[in-house]
């Protein structure tokens, strides 16, 4: 029985160099151009390991971080469905792709199988060609022909040679050029730094001036706001006062209009009847008021200073004392008229003045016909008091000064004398009256 089964199995067994096997491995390849191995490990490999090591069925995780690329190898359990494992690994990589660097490519997943290993190796030689010509021939002719064969997945080559040019720079000359450039660049940099320092100082000064101007502007603005508020308040107060004064002014204007109409009415009456003009009262001051009281004390027989006002201000304010003073004036006036009547023989003062004026006129006419005789003729002419109160003393132009000074006029003081020279053969001037003549 065993022999039979072994024969049947041997007859059905196929001979294959690379049989179809399911290898539990996945490869994750990620390129990162220009990155060093350390940078590839920290930015790409470690995030991929952390994310893929948690997948279900992963047994071991192996990684390689090289320059410009990262390789992560996942080893699964032997009974793992690799198709399902491929889908889960792809989902994890897609979720992680946003956190990888921008320059890194999208990770590529590959399932490891025997088909990935080369199954045939071919050596190429060609008579008459050197290594460079043979390398060009393989790359241009042989490889394209092999890639067109059915069942060939890929063709790779080893040992091809390409021409290259190596340039070796003279380090001494490079250093010399670098020194020259360094000097020029240093001078330019020093000059640029100096200009930058100067410009920086100017900028700082400008900023300081700007801050000062801003401060002054803020201060001026605050002051203007304060003045504006103060002026607004003053204007509001003035408007309120004006509004309060307007009714008073209107009342005063109405009163002035009434007074103006009354004055115009009175003016019309005065034009129609000039005799109705009121009595004009001269202004009085304290000196005149005091002189008036002296006259009252002399001529008022019942003068009592206690009942009279002491000064003009009291006379204006005290009506009782002002009435008493008017009564005193009337009594003094009566006493003066009585005294004048006794002196003029019963004539009134006005009548006595008129008679005196007439007599003075006659005496002046007599003086006009007198001739001057002798050496010391002196004519004394009297001007009535109501006409000025002066006494004219007319003397000969060669009269001695003693004669002039010895002339006496009864009732006339020296301050009332007014001397005038009179030449021989000339009549004296006309005067209102004659008082006396002395030779």
KELUM-214756 format. One line per field, with one value per residue (C-alpha): residue number from 0; x, y, z. Coordinates in nm, 4 decimals, padded with zeros to 6 digits, always signed. Example, Ala and Ser with C-alpha at 12.3 -4.5 7.8 and 13.67 -1.06 7.14 Angstrom:
! residues 2
n: 0 / 1
x: +01.2300 / +01.3670
y: -00.4500 / -00.1060
z: +00.7800 / +00.7140
***
This chain:
! residues 439
n: 0 / 1 / 2 / 3 / 4 / 5 / 6 / 7 / 8 / 9 / 10 / 11 / 12 / 13 / 14 / 15 / 16 / 17 / 18 / 19 / 20 / 21 / 22 / 23 / 24 / 25 / 26 / 27 / 28 / 29 / 30 / 31 / 32 / 33 / 34 / 35 / 36 / 37 / 38 / 39 / 40 / 41 / 42 / 43 / 44 / 45 / 46 / 47 / 48 / 49 / 50 / 51 / 52 / 53 / 54 / 55 / 56 / 57 / 58 / 59 / 60 / 61 / 62 / 63 / 64 / 65 / 66 / 67 / 68 / 69 / 70 / 71 / 72 / 73 / 74 / 75 / 76 / 77 / 78 / 79 / 80 / 81 / 82 / 83 / 84 / 85 / 86 / 87 / 88 / 89 / 90 / 91 / 92 / 93 / 94 / 95 / 96 / 97 / 98 / 99 / 100 / 101 / 102 / 103 / 104 / 105 / 106 / 107 / 108 / 109 / 110 / 111 / 112 / 113 / 114 / 115 / 116 / 117 / 118 / 119 / 120 / 121 / 122 / 123 / 124 / 125 / 126 / 127 / 128 / 129 / 130 / 131 / 132 / 133 / 134 / 135 / 136 / 137 / 138 / 139 / 140 / 141 / 142 / 143 / 144 / 145 / 146 / 147 / 148 / 149 / 150 / 151 / 152 / 153 / 154 / 155 / 156 / 157 / 158 / 159 / 160 / 161 / 162 / 163 / 164 / 165 / 166 / 167 / 168 / 169 / 170 / 171 / 172 / 173 / 174 / 175 / 176 / 177 / 178 / 179 / 180 / 181 / 182 / 183 / 184 / 185 / 186 / 187 / 188 / 189 / 190 / 191 / 192 / 193 / 194 / 195 / 196 / 197 / 198 / 199 / 200 / 201 / 202 / 203 / 204 / 205 / 206 / 207 / 208 / 209 / 210 / 211 / 212 / 213 / 214 / 215 / 216 / 217 / 218 / 219 / 220 / 221 / 222 / 223 / 224 / 225 / 226 / 227 / 228 / 229 / 230 / 231 / 232 / 233 / 234 / 235 / 236 / 237 / 238 / 239 / 240 / 241 / 242 / 243 / 244 / 245 / 246 / 247 / 248 / 249 / 250 / 251 / 252 / 253 / 254 / 255 / 256 / 257 / 258 / 259 / 260 / 261 / 262 / 263 / 264 / 265 / 266 / 267 / 268 / 269 / 270 / 271 / 272 / 273 / 274 / 275 / 276 / 277 / 278 / 279 / 280 / 281 / 282 / 283 / 284 / 285 / 286 / 287 / 288 / 289 / 290 / 291 / 292 / 293 / 294 / 295 / 296 / 297 / 298 / 299 / 300 / 301 / 302 / 303 / 304 / 305 / 306 / 307 / 308 / 309 / 310 / 311 / 312 / 313 / 314 / 315 / 316 / 317 / 318 / 319 / 320 / 321 / 322 / 323 / 324 / 325 / 326 / 327 / 328 / 329 / 330 / 331 / 332 / 333 / 334 / 335 / 336 / 337 / 338 / 339 / 340 / 341 / 342 / 343 / 344 / 345 / 346 / 347 / 348 / 349 / 350 / 351 / 352 / 353 / 354 / 355 / 356 / 357 / 358 / 359 / 360 / 361 / 362 / 363 / 364 / 365 / 366 / 367 / 368 / 369 / 370 / 371 / 372 / 373 / 374 / 375 / 376 / 377 / 378 / 379 / 380 / 381 / 382 / 383 / 384 / 385 / 386 / 387 / 388 / 389 / 390 / 391 / 392 / 393 / 394 / 395 / 396 / 397 / 398 / 399 / 400 / 401 / 402 / 403 / 404 / 405 / 406 / 407 / 408 / 409 / 410 / 411 / 412 / 413 / 414 / 415 / 416 / 417 / 418 / 419 / 420 / 421 / 422 / 423 / 424 / 425 / 426 / 427 / 428 / 429 / 430 / 431 / 432 / 433 / 434 / 435 / 436 / 437 / 438
x: +00.0000 / +00.2791 / +00.4590 / +00.1483 / +00.0945 / +00.4576 / +00.4469 / +00.1310 / +00.2818 / +00.6069 / +00.4198 / +00.2114 / +00.4982 / +00.6114 / +00.9707 / +01.0187 / +01.3356 / +01.1376 / +00.8097 / +00.5157 / +00.5679 / +00.3913 / +00.6689 / +00.5414 / +00.7374 / +00.6438 / +00.8883 / +00.8174 / +01.0494 / +01.0489 / +01.2821 / +01.3990 / +01.6327 / +01.9209 / +01.8686 / +02.1410 / +02.0929 / +02.0360 / +01.7712 / +01.6078 / +01.5934 / +01.4423 / +01.1969 / +01.0887 / +01.2015 / +01.0969 / +00.7431 / +00.6916 / +00.8169 / +00.5895 / +00.2862 / +00.3468 / +00.4642 / +00.1127 / -00.0483 / -00.2096 / +00.0162 / +00.3475 / +00.6198 / +00.9365 / +01.0182 / +01.3591 / +01.4661 / +01.7543 / +01.8134 / +02.0440 / +02.1279 / +01.8280 / +01.5981 / +01.4475 / +01.3695 / +01.1385 / +01.0937 / +00.7848 / +00.7938 / +00.4490 / +00.3334 / +00.3539 / -00.0248 / -00.0928 / -00.2998 / -00.0565 / -00.3219 / -00.5111 / -00.1825 / -00.0973 / -00.4285 / -00.3865 / -00.0252 / -00.1290 / -00.4027 / -00.1561 / +00.0970 / -00.1673 / -00.2699 / +00.0953 / +00.1831 / +00.0711 / +00.3199 / +00.6206 / +00.8514 / +00.7374 / +01.0441 / +00.9835 / +00.8005 / +00.4932 / +00.5987 / +00.5862 / +00.4735 / +00.6109 / +00.5351 / +00.8454 / +00.8232 / +01.0645 / +00.9726 / +01.1703 / +01.4992 / +01.6850 / +01.6359 / +01.9023 / +02.2411 / +02.3966 / +02.7533 / +02.8133 / +03.1318 / +03.1963 / +03.5149 / +03.6744 / +03.5036 / +03.6655 / +03.4934 / +03.3335 / +03.1954 / +03.0714 / +02.8941 / +02.7162 / +02.6205 / +02.4674 / +02.2749 / +02.1470 / +02.0848 / +02.0920 / +01.8807 / +01.5921 / +01.5778 / +01.5640 / +01.2907 / +01.0656 / +01.0744 / +00.7472 / +00.7666 / +01.0647 / +00.9742 / +01.2957 / +01.6536 / +01.9433 / +02.3096 / +02.6363 / +02.9890 / +02.8952 / +03.1463 / +03.0733 / +03.3224 / +03.3646 / +03.5884 / +03.7512 / +03.8532 / +04.1015 / +04.1279 / +04.4520 / +04.3876 / +04.6613 / +04.5129 / +04.1683 / +04.2949 / +04.4617 / +04.1446 / +03.9449 / +04.1779 / +04.1392 / +03.7665 / +03.7642 / +03.9529 / +03.7203 / +03.4156 / +03.5408 / +03.5955 / +03.2543 / +03.1000 / +03.2782 / +03.1567 / +02.8099 / +02.8168 / +02.9253 / +02.6424 / +02.4032 / +02.5225 / +02.4824 / +02.1387 / +02.0470 / +02.1553 / +01.9515 / +01.6544 / +01.6900 / +01.7138 / +01.4153 / +01.2217 / +01.3148 / +01.2032 / +00.8897 / +00.8202 / +00.8841 / +00.6602 / +00.3968 / +00.4233 / +00.3919 / +00.1037 / -00.0717 / -00.0040 / -00.1286 / -00.4308 / -00.5083 / -00.4606 / -00.6827 / -00.9455 / -00.9251 / -00.9444 / -01.2257 / -01.4174 / -01.3451 / -01.4462 / -01.7564 / -01.8505 / -01.7772 / -01.9781 / -02.2638 / -02.2515 / -02.2377 / -02.5352 / -02.7262 / -02.6401 / -02.7346 / -03.0631 / -03.1223 / -03.0329 / -03.2392 / -03.5729 / -03.4133 / -03.2642 / -03.5954 / -03.7639 / -03.4975 / -03.5345 / -03.9094 / -03.8554 / -03.6055 / -03.8494 / -04.1124 / -03.8705 / -03.7689 / -04.1323 / -04.1882 / -03.8767 / -03.9895 / -04.3310 / -04.1767 / -03.9456 / -04.2473 / -04.4144 / -04.1022 / -04.0822 / -04.4450 / -04.4091 / -04.0452 / -04.1604 / -04.2306 / -03.8560 / -03.7765 / -03.5433 / -03.1768 / -02.9924 / -02.6147 / -02.4111 / -02.2891 / -01.9919 / -01.8732 / -01.6759 / -01.9746 / -02.1972 / -01.9638 / -01.9628 / -02.3400 / -02.3521 / -02.1191 / -02.3553 / -02.6498 / -02.4688 / -02.4116 / -02.7561 / -03.0020 / -03.1240 / -03.2417 / -02.9380 / -02.8983 / -02.6132 / -02.7492 / -03.0630 / -02.8721 / -02.6805 / -02.3073 / -02.2074 / -02.3473 / -02.3856 / -02.5980 / -02.8059 / -02.8865 / -02.9730 / -03.1534 / -03.4754 / -03.5532 / -03.2229 / -03.2518 / -03.5953 / -03.4488 / -03.1684 / -03.4183 / -03.6049 / -03.2737 / -03.1967 / -03.5343 / -03.4758 / -03.1263 / -03.2656 / -03.5291 / -03.2618 / -03.0411 / -03.3309 / -03.4156 / -03.0536 / -03.0326 / -03.3595 / -03.2228 / -02.9059 / -03.0875 / -03.3680 / -03.6413 / -03.5244 / -03.4814 / -03.1399 / -03.2154 / -03.3449 / -03.0381 / -02.8028 / -02.9831 / -02.9525 / -02.5824 / -02.5209 / -02.6887 / -02.4792 / -02.1602 / -02.2422 / -02.2782 / -01.9484 / -01.7661 / -01.8924 / -01.7466 / -01.4091 / -01.3925 / -01.3787 / -01.1091 / -00.7605 / -00.4483 / -00.2632 / +00.0361 / +00.2760 / +00.0833 / -00.2778 / -00.4437 / -00.7928 / -00.9611 / -01.2426 / -01.4686 / -01.6229 / -01.9413 / -01.9150 / -02.1882 / -01.9810 / -01.6574 / -01.5613 / -01.2345 / -01.1046 / -00.9064 / -00.6442 / -00.5397 / -00.2196 / +00.0254 / +00.2944 / +00.5689 / +00.3951 / +00.6199 / +00.5615 / +00.4846 / +00.2036 / +00.0653 / +00.0803 / -00.0594 / -00.3811 / -00.6563 / -01.0003 / -01.2464 / -01.3708 / -01.1243 / -00.8306 / -00.4986 / -00.5943 / -00.8892 / -00.6782 / -00.5905 / -00.3535 / -00.3378 / -00.0952 / -00.2323 / -00.0175 / -00.0353 / -00.2789 / -00.4754 / -00.8142 / -00.8460 / -01.0363 / -01.4065 / -01.5198 / -01.8495 / -01.8147 / -01.5919 / -01.4814 / -01.2338 / -00.9566 / -00.6305 / -00.3583
y: +00.0000 / +00.2318 / +00.1459 / +00.2162 / +00.5558 / +00.6506 / +00.5521 / +00.7530 / +01.0583 / +01.0293 / +01.0011 / +01.3165 / +01.5322 / +01.8116 / +01.9158 / +02.2993 / +02.4996 / +02.7665 / +02.6258 / +02.8573 / +02.9406 / +03.1973 / +03.3820 / +03.5796 / +03.9006 / +04.2577 / +04.5288 / +04.9040 / +05.1262 / +05.5076 / +05.7487 / +06.0746 / +06.2597 / +06.4516 / +06.3161 / +06.1598 / +05.8124 / +05.9715 / +06.2067 / +05.9187 / +05.7130 / +05.9888 / +06.1329 / +05.8219 / +05.4856 / +05.5298 / +05.6599 / +05.3671 / +05.1130 / +05.2554 / +05.2417 / +04.9027 / +04.7059 / +04.7180 / +04.5372 / +04.1983 / +03.9001 / +04.0915 / +03.8766 / +04.0841 / +04.4318 / +04.4958 / +04.8282 / +04.9824 / +05.3575 / +05.4525 / +05.7755 / +05.8890 / +05.5955 / +05.3798 / +05.0042 / +04.8383 / +04.4557 / +04.3035 / +03.9312 / +03.7719 / +03.4441 / +03.1463 / +03.1021 / +03.4740 / +03.5625 / +03.7923 / +03.9484 / +04.0676 / +04.1713 / +04.3788 / +04.5699 / +04.6453 / +04.7600 / +04.9856 / +05.1449 / +05.2129 / +05.3677 / +05.5924 / +05.7229 / +05.8006 / +05.9699 / +06.3201 / +06.3173 / +06.2298 / +06.5055 / +06.6904 / +06.5794 / +06.2094 / +06.0011 / +05.7897 / +05.4583 / +05.1582 / +04.8103 / +04.4960 / +04.1322 / +03.9085 / +03.5966 / +03.3613 / +03.5435 / +03.8434 / +03.6499 / +03.6256 / +03.2931 / +03.3310 / +03.5017 / +03.5771 / +03.6887 / +03.9013 / +03.9278 / +04.0731 / +04.0450 / +04.3725 / +04.5853 / +04.7311 / +04.7564 / +05.0954 / +04.9895 / +04.6596 / +04.8431 / +05.0671 / +04.7667 / +04.5772 / +04.8806 / +04.9845 / +04.6469 / +04.3411 / +04.4682 / +04.5984 / +04.2597 / +04.0613 / +04.2895 / +04.2103 / +03.8333 / +03.6973 / +03.6133 / +03.8400 / +04.0785 / +04.2762 / +04.2733 / +04.4139 / +04.4469 / +04.4447 / +04.5308 / +04.7995 / +05.0829 / +05.4445 / +05.7083 / +05.9869 / +06.2914 / +06.3621 / +06.7190 / +06.7831 / +07.1420 / +07.3064 / +07.3734 / +07.6369 / +07.8415 / +07.7934 / +07.9225 / +08.2209 / +08.3080 / +08.2632 / +08.4992 / +08.7662 / +08.7229 / +08.7284 / +09.0607 / +09.2211 / +09.0724 / +09.1763 / +09.5340 / +09.5388 / +09.3816 / +09.6307 / +09.9204 / +09.7736 / +09.7164 / +10.0773 / +10.2001 / +09.9698 / +10.1031 / +10.4626 / +10.3882 / +10.2058 / +10.5104 / +10.7353 / +10.5033 / +10.5110 / +10.8913 / +10.9072 / +10.6735 / +10.8869 / +11.2019 / +11.0221 / +10.9189 / +11.2751 / +11.4148 / +11.1576 / +11.2532 / +11.6218 / +11.5410 / +11.3456 / +11.6253 / +11.8884 / +11.6769 / +11.6399 / +12.0145 / +12.0885 / +11.8542 / +12.0307 / +12.3736 / +12.2541 / +12.1289 / +12.4527 / +12.6688 / +12.4596 / +12.5087 / +12.8826 / +12.9121 / +12.7202 / +12.9462 / +13.2565 / +13.1328 / +13.0643 / +13.4108 / +13.5666 / +13.3794 / +13.5028 / +13.8636 / +13.8729 / +13.9292 / +14.2044 / +14.3674 / +14.3437 / +14.5084 / +14.7830 / +14.8341 / +14.8637 / +15.1151 / +15.3130 / +15.3162 / +15.4564 / +15.7187 / +15.8046 / +15.8504 / +16.0672 / +16.2724 / +16.3154 / +16.4214 / +16.6767 / +16.7993 / +16.8552 / +17.0493 / +17.2607 / +17.3394 / +17.4470 / +17.6432 / +17.7491 / +17.9229 / +17.5903 / +17.5082 / +17.3829 / +17.5652 / +17.4696 / +17.3691 / +17.4027 / +17.1062 / +17.1264 / +16.9693 / +16.9411 / +17.2717 / +17.4655 / +17.2906 / +17.4004 / +17.7624 / +17.7543 / +17.6458 / +17.9337 / +18.1823 / +18.0227 / +18.0470 / +18.4202 / +18.5259 / +18.2629 / +18.3990 / +18.0502 / +17.8571 / +17.5181 / +17.2986 / +16.9883 / +16.9894 / +17.0374 / +16.7701 / +16.7548 / +16.6929 / +16.6554 / +16.2752 / +16.3121 / +16.5803 / +16.3362 / +16.0503 / +16.2320 / +16.3950 / +16.5492 / +16.7370 / +16.8436 / +16.9932 / +17.1769 / +17.3128 / +17.4429 / +17.6232 / +17.7729 / +17.8934 / +18.0644 / +18.2428 / +18.3531 / +18.4849 / +18.6860 / +18.8303 / +18.9311 / +19.1005 / +19.2898 / +19.4075 / +19.5108 / +19.6977 / +19.8971 / +19.9864 / +20.0909 / +20.2877 / +20.0365 / +19.9274 / +19.5676 / +19.4331 / +19.4271 / +19.7853 / +19.9023 / +19.7427 / +19.9140 / +20.2526 / +20.1920 / +20.1079 / +20.4325 / +20.6407 / +20.4729 / +20.5585 / +20.9250 / +20.9268 / +20.7648 / +21.0375 / +21.2994 / +21.1272 / +21.1274 / +21.5127 / +21.5502 / +21.6742 / +21.5489 / +21.8339 / +21.8119 / +21.5335 / +21.2914 / +21.2933 / +20.9651 / +20.8576 / +20.5683 / +20.3962 / +20.1376 / +19.8476 / +19.7253 / +19.3917 / +19.2337 / +19.3277 / +19.1653 / +19.3131 / +19.4875 / +19.8351 / +20.0113 / +20.2630 / +20.4971 / +20.6929 / +20.8999 / +20.6953 / +20.8817 / +20.8684 / +20.7359 / +20.3825 / +20.5144 / +20.7258 / +20.4262 / +20.2079 / +20.4728 / +20.5032 / +20.3558 / +20.2660 / +20.2106 / +19.8522 / +19.7359 / +19.5073 / +19.5032 / +19.1842 / +19.3714 / +19.6596 / +19.6733 / +19.9612 / +20.1061 / +20.3849 / +20.7000 / +20.9291 / +21.3106 / +21.4659 / +21.1383 / +21.0840 / +20.7832 / +20.4752 / +20.4522 / +20.2726 / +20.1736 / +20.4121 / +20.6556 / +20.6018 / +20.8870 / +21.1061 / +21.1874 / +21.4357
z: +00.0000 / +00.0850 / -00.2353 / -00.4378 / -00.2797 / -00.3255 / -00.6913 / -00.7550 / -00.5819 / -00.7747 / -01.1022 / -01.0324 / -00.9009 / -01.1381 / -01.1741 / -01.1241 / -01.0545 / -00.8704 / -00.7468 / -00.6594 / -00.2915 / -00.0698 / +00.1186 / +00.4242 / +00.3556 / +00.2502 / +00.1427 / +00.1918 / -00.0131 / +00.0241 / -00.1562 / +00.0061 / -00.2390 / -00.0856 / +00.2661 / +00.4772 / +00.6342 / +00.9759 / +00.8378 / +00.6460 / +00.9643 / +01.1820 / +00.9251 / +00.7292 / +00.8707 / +01.2333 / +01.1539 / +00.9135 / +01.1705 / +01.4409 / +01.2156 / +01.0456 / +01.3513 / +01.4988 / +01.2035 / +01.2719 / +01.1888 / +01.1772 / +01.3309 / +01.2806 / +01.1392 / +00.9824 / +00.8324 / +00.6414 / +00.6255 / +00.3428 / +00.1662 / -00.0377 / +00.0459 / +00.3217 / +00.3155 / +00.5712 / +00.5658 / +00.7355 / +00.8255 / +00.8848 / +01.0363 / +00.7957 / +00.7761 / +00.7024 / +00.3959 / +00.2172 / -00.0036 / +00.3062 / +00.4692 / +00.1578 / +00.1809 / +00.5529 / +00.5071 / +00.2160 / +00.4299 / +00.7144 / +00.4753 / +00.3163 / +00.6609 / +00.7379 / +00.4081 / +00.5241 / +00.8147 / +00.5942 / +00.4594 / +00.1487 / -00.0480 / +00.0334 / -00.2246 / -00.1572 / +00.0035 / -00.2342 / -00.1076 / -00.2708 / -00.1859 / -00.1801 / -00.4043 / -00.5887 / -00.9112 / -00.7909 / -00.8168 / -01.1490 / -01.3313 / -01.6041 / -01.6307 / -01.9731 / -02.0448 / -02.3540 / -02.5636 / -02.9089 / -03.1151 / -03.2194 / -02.9506 / -02.6494 / -02.3109 / -02.3859 / -02.7255 / -02.5792 / -02.2954 / -02.5467 / -02.7607 / -02.4647 / -02.3439 / -02.6843 / -02.8569 / -02.6272 / -02.3359 / -02.5548 / -02.7358 / -02.4105 / -02.2577 / -02.5588 / -02.4860 / -02.3390 / -01.9700 / -01.8967 / -01.6133 / -01.5964 / -01.7232 / -01.5186 / -01.6079 / -01.4219 / -01.5362 / -01.7891 / -01.8125 / -01.8998 / -01.9886 / -01.7344 / -01.6946 / -01.3635 / -01.2956 / -01.0157 / -00.8960 / -00.7804 / -00.4121 / -00.3873 / -00.6670 / -00.5204 / -00.1870 / -00.3570 / -00.5457 / -00.2282 / -00.0429 / -00.3104 / -00.3122 / +00.0662 / +00.0739 / -00.1766 / -00.0174 / +00.3273 / +00.2070 / +00.0451 / +00.3520 / +00.5811 / +00.3672 / +00.3512 / +00.7275 / +00.7814 / +00.5622 / +00.7420 / +01.0783 / +00.9595 / +00.8182 / +01.1373 / +01.3415 / +01.1108 / +01.1468 / +01.5262 / +01.5215 / +01.2908 / +01.5160 / +01.8174 / +01.6352 / +01.5272 / +01.8855 / +02.0038 / +01.7309 / +01.8148 / +02.1810 / +02.0951 / +01.8643 / +02.1381 / +02.3880 / +02.1438 / +02.0661 / +02.4351 / +02.4865 / +02.1874 / +02.3237 / +02.6603 / +02.4983 / +02.2779 / +02.5791 / +02.7693 / +02.4736 / +02.4267 / +02.7895 / +02.7713 / +02.4519 / +02.6112 / +02.9180 / +02.6990 / +02.4975 / +02.8186 / +02.9533 / +02.6208 / +02.6219 / +02.9770 / +02.8842 / +02.5642 / +02.7462 / +02.9569 / +02.6475 / +02.4699 / +02.7679 / +02.7748 / +02.3992 / +02.4433 / +02.7265 / +02.5176 / +02.2299 / +02.4669 / +02.5995 / +02.2430 / +02.1458 / +02.4573 / +02.3774 / +02.0175 / +02.1414 / +02.3811 / +02.1055 / +01.8850 / +02.1646 / +02.2197 / +01.8499 / +01.8588 / +02.1897 / +02.2640 / +02.5835 / +02.7457 / +02.7780 / +03.1303 / +03.3655 / +03.3162 / +03.6294 / +03.6301 / +03.7573 / +04.1180 / +04.2933 / +04.6551 / +04.6428 / +04.5113 / +04.7630 / +05.0478 / +04.9212 / +04.9077 / +05.2728 / +05.3675 / +05.1988 / +05.3772 / +05.7124 / +05.6481 / +05.5282 / +05.6629 / +06.0027 / +06.1065 / +05.9779 / +06.1518 / +06.0132 / +06.1881 / +05.9740 / +05.6465 / +05.4466 / +05.5201 / +05.1568 / +04.8073 / +04.8379 / +05.1522 / +04.9831 / +04.7035 / +04.9377 / +05.2264 / +05.1051 / +05.4471 / +05.4690 / +05.1079 / +05.1803 / +05.4815 / +05.2611 / +05.0026 / +05.2839 / +05.4051 / +05.0509 / +05.0303 / +05.3676 / +05.2603 / +04.9310 / +05.1194 / +05.3529 / +05.0552 / +04.8814 / +05.2040 / +05.2442 / +04.8783 / +04.9095 / +05.2064 / +05.0110 / +04.6914 / +04.8532 / +04.7973 / +04.4508 / +04.3623 / +04.2767 / +03.9052 / +03.9148 / +04.1137 / +03.8592 / +03.5765 / +03.7514 / +03.8199 / +03.4578 / +03.3527 / +03.5968 / +03.4876 / +03.1275 / +03.2105 / +03.4042 / +03.1151 / +02.8856 / +03.1219 / +03.1322 / +02.7516 / +02.7532 / +03.0217 / +02.9208 / +03.0886 / +03.2788 / +03.5015 / +03.5463 / +03.7604 / +03.6460 / +03.7244 / +03.6238 / +03.7981 / +03.6086 / +03.7730 / +03.5829 / +03.7629 / +03.9377 / +03.7298 / +03.4201 / +03.5353 / +03.8751 / +03.7635 / +03.8503 / +03.5747 / +03.6971 / +03.4179 / +03.4787 / +03.2853 / +03.1246 / +03.3192 / +03.6591 / +03.9320 / +04.0511 / +04.4035 / +04.2659 / +04.0857 / +04.3967 / +04.6314 / +04.4400 / +04.6555 / +04.5450 / +04.8287 / +04.8389 / +04.5733 / +04.6561 / +04.4782 / +04.2895 / +04.1384 / +03.9989 / +03.6324 / +03.5404 / +03.1947 / +03.0804 / +02.9302 / +02.7108 / +02.7250 / +02.4800 / +02.4417 / +02.6039 / +02.8307 / +02.7103 / +02.7669 / +03.0800 / +03.2332 / +03.5342 / +03.7229 / +04.0805 / +04.1394 / +04.0098 / +04.1867 / +04.0874
***
